[in-house]
């Protein structure tokens, strides 16, 4: 498929007569390569998968795919998604159900982190960190309990106080480590963490697919 380019003004240049003139150039286009075309499930239209890269001479990691289903009926019923390094057809209802699971996960995660029980834990953690004699001591404690993975140099650059660190780094993914660090237990928090973990695992499960995978795209991701 051809690459399209459009001339656009790259920047304004003041002219000697007081007016502003535009320096014109070429907008970077996109190279498109259709890597799959086949019939939709009902056979009335086509399914297309196109691999896209920016059309310029500079190194880039920018790569993406454009997908389409030309059949009006199938486009309302199915979606094209990348799964396990291949594009597959799935039912839109399943996709919407996963989106709802994700919304629920985010809502309940936020609710847990805002709860009084977690608030008390984070206040205690803040007090513990503020009590330490140095940033290096904070780094040692946090690293030992799987709460920070940066080098001490990077940790120093990012550190702006215990409160900010907690706000930017503590979530449901490592809240259990906070409890272990503080030697605290909470049936309520632990039960909700297990429930959130199960919810997340259900969200991440592979989609049931329609038919077989359409095209392997692992080579296009390298």
C-alpha positions as CSV (number, residue, x, y, z in Angstrom):
1,X,0.0,0.0,0.0
2,X,1.4,3.5,-0.8
3,X,2.7,5.9,1.7
4,X,0.9,9.2,1.8
5,X,2.5,12.5,2.7
6,X,1.0,15.9,3.2
7,X,2.9,19.2,3.1
8,X,2.6,21.1,6.3
9,X,4.3,24.2,7.8
10,X,7.1,23.0,10.1
11,X,7.7,26.3,11.8
12,X,7.2,30.0,11.4
13,X,10.2,32.2,10.4
14,X,10.2,36.0,11.0
15,X,10.8,37.8,7.8
16,X,12.7,41.1,7.4
17,X,9.6,43.0,6.5
18,X,8.0,42.2,9.8
19,X,5.7,39.5,8.4
20,X,5.9,35.8,9.4
21,X,6.6,33.3,6.7
22,X,6.1,29.5,7.0
23,X,8.9,27.0,6.3
24,X,7.3,24.2,4.5
25,X,8.2,20.5,4.7
26,X,6.8,17.0,4.4
27,X,4.7,15.4,7.1
28,X,6.1,12.0,7.9
29,X,3.9,9.4,6.2
30,X,3.1,5.8,7.1
31,X,4.2,2.7,5.4
32,X,1.4,0.1,5.4
33,X,1.7,-3.6,4.6
34,X,-1.3,-5.8,4.5
35,X,-0.3,-9.0,6.2
36,X,-3.7,-10.7,6.2
37,X,-6.9,-10.7,4.2
38,X,-9.6,-13.3,4.5
39,X,-13.3,-13.7,4.8
40,X,-15.3,-12.7,7.8
41,X,-17.2,-15.5,9.7
42,X,-20.4,-15.1,7.7
43,X,-18.5,-14.8,4.4
44,X,-20.1,-11.6,3.3
45,X,-17.1,-9.3,3.9
46,X,-13.4,-9.3,4.4
47,X,-11.1,-9.2,7.5
48,X,-7.9,-7.1,7.0
49,X,-4.8,-6.7,9.1
50,X,-2.2,-4.1,8.2
51,X,1.2,-3.6,9.6
52,X,2.3,0.0,9.9
53,X,5.6,1.8,10.4
54,X,6.5,5.5,10.1
55,X,8.1,6.3,6.7
56,X,11.3,8.1,7.7
57,X,15.0,7.2,7.7
58,X,15.5,7.4,11.5
59,X,15.5,4.4,13.8
60,X,12.2,3.9,15.6
61,X,10.4,1.4,17.8
62,X,7.1,2.7,16.6
63,X,5.1,-0.1,15.0
64,X,1.4,-0.8,15.1
65,X,-1.4,-2.6,13.4
66,X,-4.6,-1.4,11.8
67,X,-7.5,-3.9,11.6
68,X,-10.9,-3.8,9.9
69,X,-13.9,-6.0,9.2
70,X,-15.8,-4.8,6.1
71,X,-19.0,-6.8,6.9
72,X,-21.4,-4.6,8.8
73,X,-23.0,-7.5,10.6
74,X,-19.7,-9.1,11.7
75,X,-18.1,-5.8,12.6
76,X,-20.9,-5.4,15.2
77,X,-20.5,-8.9,16.6
78,X,-16.7,-9.5,16.5
79,X,-13.4,-7.7,17.3
80,X,-9.9,-8.3,16.1
81,X,-7.3,-8.5,18.9
82,X,-3.7,-9.5,19.3
83,X,-3.3,-12.4,21.7
84,X,-0.4,-14.7,22.2
85,X,1.6,-13.1,19.3
86,X,-1.3,-13.6,16.8
87,X,-4.4,-11.8,15.7
88,X,-7.6,-13.6,16.5
89,X,-11.3,-12.9,16.2
90,X,-13.3,-12.7,19.5
91,X,-16.9,-11.8,20.3
92,X,-17.5,-8.2,21.2
93,X,-19.6,-9.2,24.2
94,X,-16.5,-11.0,25.7
95,X,-14.4,-7.9,25.0
96,X,-17.0,-5.7,26.8
97,X,-17.1,-8.1,29.7
98,X,-13.3,-7.9,30.1
99,X,-13.6,-4.1,30.1
100,X,-16.1,-4.3,32.8
101,X,-13.8,-6.5,34.9
102,X,-11.0,-4.0,34.5
103,X,-13.3,-1.1,35.6
104,X,-14.3,-3.1,38.6
105,X,-10.7,-3.9,39.4
106,X,-9.7,-0.3,39.3
107,X,-12.7,0.8,41.3
108,X,-12.2,-1.7,44.1
109,X,-8.4,-1.1,44.2
110,X,-9.0,2.6,44.7
111,X,-11.5,1.9,47.4
112,X,-9.2,-0.4,49.2
113,X,-6.3,2.1,49.1
114,X,-8.6,4.8,50.4
115,X,-10.0,2.7,53.2
116,X,-9.3,3.6,56.9
117,X,-7.5,0.3,57.5
118,X,-5.0,0.9,54.7
119,X,-4.7,4.6,55.6
120,X,-3.5,3.5,59.1
121,X,-0.9,1.2,57.5
122,X,0.5,3.9,55.2
123,X,0.7,6.4,58.0
124,X,2.7,3.9,60.0
125,X,5.0,3.3,57.0
126,X,5.4,7.0,56.6
127,X,6.4,7.4,60.2
128,X,8.9,4.5,59.9
129,X,10.6,6.0,56.8
130,X,10.7,9.5,58.3
131,X,12.4,8.0,61.4
132,X,15.3,6.6,59.4
133,X,18.5,8.5,59.7
134,X,19.2,8.7,56.0
135,X,17.8,8.0,52.5
136,X,20.2,5.1,52.3
137,X,18.5,3.5,55.4
138,X,15.1,4.0,53.8
139,X,16.4,2.4,50.6
140,X,17.7,-0.6,52.5
141,X,14.4,-1.2,54.3
142,X,12.3,-0.8,51.2
143,X,14.5,-2.9,49.0
144,X,14.7,-5.7,51.6
145,X,10.9,-6.0,51.5
146,X,10.4,-5.8,47.7
147,X,9.1,-2.3,47.8
148,X,11.8,-0.6,45.8
149,X,14.0,-2.0,43.0
150,X,16.1,1.0,42.0
151,X,19.7,1.5,42.7
152,X,20.6,3.8,45.6
153,X,21.6,6.5,43.1
154,X,18.3,6.4,41.3
155,X,16.4,6.2,44.6
156,X,18.1,9.4,45.8
157,X,17.2,11.3,42.7
158,X,13.5,10.2,42.9
159,X,13.2,10.7,46.7
160,X,11.2,13.7,47.7
161,X,10.0,12.6,51.1
162,X,8.2,9.6,52.6
163,X,4.7,10.8,51.9
164,X,5.3,11.4,48.1
165,X,7.2,8.1,47.8
166,X,4.3,6.2,49.3
167,X,1.8,8.0,47.1
168,X,3.8,7.2,43.9
169,X,4.9,3.7,44.7
170,X,2.4,1.8,47.0
171,X,-0.6,0.1,45.4
172,X,-2.6,-3.1,45.7
173,X,0.3,-5.0,44.0
174,X,2.7,-4.5,46.9
175,X,0.4,-3.7,49.8
176,X,1.0,-7.2,51.3
177,X,4.7,-6.4,51.4
178,X,4.0,-3.2,53.4
179,X,2.1,-5.4,55.9
180,X,5.0,-7.8,56.2
181,X,7.4,-4.9,56.7
182,X,5.3,-3.5,59.5
183,X,4.5,-6.9,61.0
184,X,0.8,-6.2,60.6
185,X,-2.1,-8.4,59.6
186,X,-5.6,-7.6,58.6
187,X,-8.2,-10.2,57.6
188,X,-10.2,-7.5,55.8
189,X,-7.3,-6.3,53.7
190,X,-5.9,-9.7,53.0
191,X,-9.4,-11.0,51.9
192,X,-9.9,-8.1,49.5
193,X,-6.3,-8.5,48.1
194,X,-7.1,-12.1,47.3
195,X,-10.4,-11.1,45.7
196,X,-8.6,-8.5,43.6
197,X,-5.9,-10.9,42.5
198,X,-8.6,-13.4,41.3
199,X,-10.4,-10.5,39.5
200,X,-7.2,-9.5,37.8
201,X,-6.4,-13.1,36.8
202,X,-9.9,-13.4,35.2
203,X,-9.3,-10.2,33.3
204,X,-6.0,-11.4,32.0
205,X,-7.2,-14.8,30.8
206,X,-6.9,-15.4,27.1
207,X,-10.1,-14.6,25.1
208,X,-12.1,-17.5,23.7
209,X,-11.5,-17.1,20.0
210,X,-13.6,-17.7,16.9
211,X,-12.0,-20.3,14.7
212,X,-8.2,-20.4,14.6
213,X,-5.6,-17.6,14.9
214,X,-5.6,-15.5,11.7
215,X,-1.9,-14.5,11.5
216,X,1.2,-14.8,13.5
217,X,2.7,-11.4,14.2
218,X,5.7,-12.3,16.3
219,X,8.2,-11.4,13.5
220,X,6.6,-8.0,13.2
221,X,7.2,-7.3,16.9
222,X,11.0,-8.0,16.9
